[in-house]
Structure formats: C-alpha cells, structure tokens
C-alpha cells in the first residue's frame, strides 16, 4: 500500500483519558560539549551541525531505580498507589545492568505493591513509551466505567554502563541519562489526552540490523551497541534520503490523522515537543512537519540533556511544566520516534500543571522502599 493510503493507528478519542500525573528524573551532572571536544570525545564540526550544549550523566543509580523514583513520584502526585494499577510497563533501549532474563517491570510491580497489574518490559526503540501509552489506553478502555484503575508507563536508560559511546556511537545524536513515568487514567489530573496515534515505518528496520548475526562472545559488544555500522550500511545501500522520506511520510500520516480527529488545524498547540535529536535532524524533519501546528518549539532543554532513549517527550514535558511556562488550558503537541521504525504523536490539553514533577535526591525518594 502506498504511503498516501496508509494511515496511523490511533487510540479513539470518544473516551476521555488523562495523564493524571507525570514525573521525570534527569541527573544534575552535565558534561558539556566543550569538555567533550577538549577530551577528543566529540568534534567541532559535529557540534556546529548538531547544536547540543551538554548531556546528562548518571554515575550512581541504575535505570530501574531511576524509573522507580519517577514511578513513585507520579503515583504520589495523584494520590494513587500500586493497588490501582491495571497495567505497568517499563520501556528502555539500553542495558539495565542486571541478568538478561530479569524484568525491571516486575521489580517495579513488587516494590510498588501492584501484583494485580499486567506488568511487562518493552523493547521497541526510542518510541517505546508512546507504544506503551497506546497499550495503556487500550487496557483502560477495558476497565468498567466507575472502576478506579490507572496504567503506569515508565521509561529509563543510562548509557555509561557498556562500551557504547554516547558521543560518537550514533549519527546526529548525543545520549543522556534519564527516566520518566506517566500515570494514565480516567480521573482528571495533569492533562487530558486529546489524541494519540502511532505510525509504523518497518521499511527502516534495517537501519539497526547488522548484515550478519553473531554468537555472543568477548568481542560481541561492537554488534550489540554498534549503531553507526548498521546505519552506515543502510545509507550506503539506500541513500540518506530514504530515511528522511520514510520518516517524513510517517510523520505526515500522524499529522493528517490528528488534523482529521481534532480541531488542531483551527486551534494550534501552544507548545511543540520533539525528540532530543540534533538540529540537523529535528528542524527539517520534526519541527518542519509540525511547526504550523504549534506556536512555540520547546527545544533548548533537550539540547542540554541529550537523547534519553525512550523518555525524551516526557522528560521535556515535565521540564516545561516546572519551568512555569506551561499554563492551564494550553495545548502541547508531543512527537516521538524510534528504531523499528515507528513514530508517535500525542496531543494534550494541560489542566493541573502542578502534577508534573521533576525528581530530586533519589536517596530520599527511595530510602523507605523495600528494594
């Protein structure tokens, strides 16, 4: 089927769902691009093109505990607890630091006392939290009206725990550490979900697939974390334009979908939030596609944090809310994408802005929990 006839899969807007609360954790430590250039981790030419200022670096906490802190904060912000959860998902793109069969979602499920929830760990590239959000709304749609149930979506990654190079491991992307949690439900809270849709771009899956499979051994890290090699091979075979054309077509499907389902065309969003990618990617592709549908682009913060794997949209959303710039009644248009490829779009109407939180000291947040 041609791109013009393909449509985005969206969550119907006949039901009223909310982000009851959200929380993000971004470590205070920043490594600036100038320090990275001085240490020969990064280049002047790349900096000029990319526009990053720094990346956030976590040196103590592992991803699951970063995620736990945001999950607890999000639950507390809504006066909820684990007993209300119908579903709990954990999205990531990098290693969590423990045994491969260990499930971070089950860890959160135990600590948050949510044995009744359907808990699962999700690996679907950097769009994982949006995919999980779609599943969360589907699960809530199955809950009987009047029954108090929520769905928790969490994402976390820390990139300094492997041989992956956060500075030169990818093209046009610097990687920062962070976690985010979003609590969805029917009860009003932070923002009403006006629209959520996902567009798949499977023709680009080869950008992250090596030419040959490999047996894991002491030298497997280059295959496990080597992003550039597979992208280089894909671009040499199909051209750089293939990526921009395919992602552009998917984003256009999302744009057409939201315009057909909402009044965004006559009432633009106040804020646009896009993935924390380099300006050479974001401006022509993401901002270029949606600039006319939003008044302001909340971009600068992401360039101080870096690309956080699955958490970009909600890390920036929490930062925007805590900055004092987001006001009740304003609209936020969030865009995301990730390996697979898939792209996601979410349109929010802000309500109780105080329910978007940024986590501070994790020791105090986690000290009384049985981890």
Buried (B, 14 or more C-beta within 10 A) or exposed (E): EEBEEBEBEBBEBEEEBBBBBBBBBBBEEBBBBEEBBEEEBBBEEBBEBBBBBBBBBBEEBBBBBBBBBBBBBBBBBBEBBBBBBBBBBBBBBBBBBEEEEEBBBBBBBBBBBBEBBBBBBBEBBBBBBBBBBBBBBEBBEEBEEEEEBBBBBBBBBBBEBBEBBBBBBBBBBBBBBBBBBBBBBBBBBBBBBBBBBBBBBEBBBBBBEBEEEEEEEEEEEEBEBBBEEBBEBBBEEBEEEBBEBBBBBBBBBBBBBBBEBBEBEEEBBBBBBBBBBBBBBBBEBBBEBBEEBBEEBBBEBBBBBBBBBBBBBBBBBBBBBBEEBBEEEBBBBBBBBBBBBBBBBBBBBBBBBEBBBBBEEBEEBBEEEEE
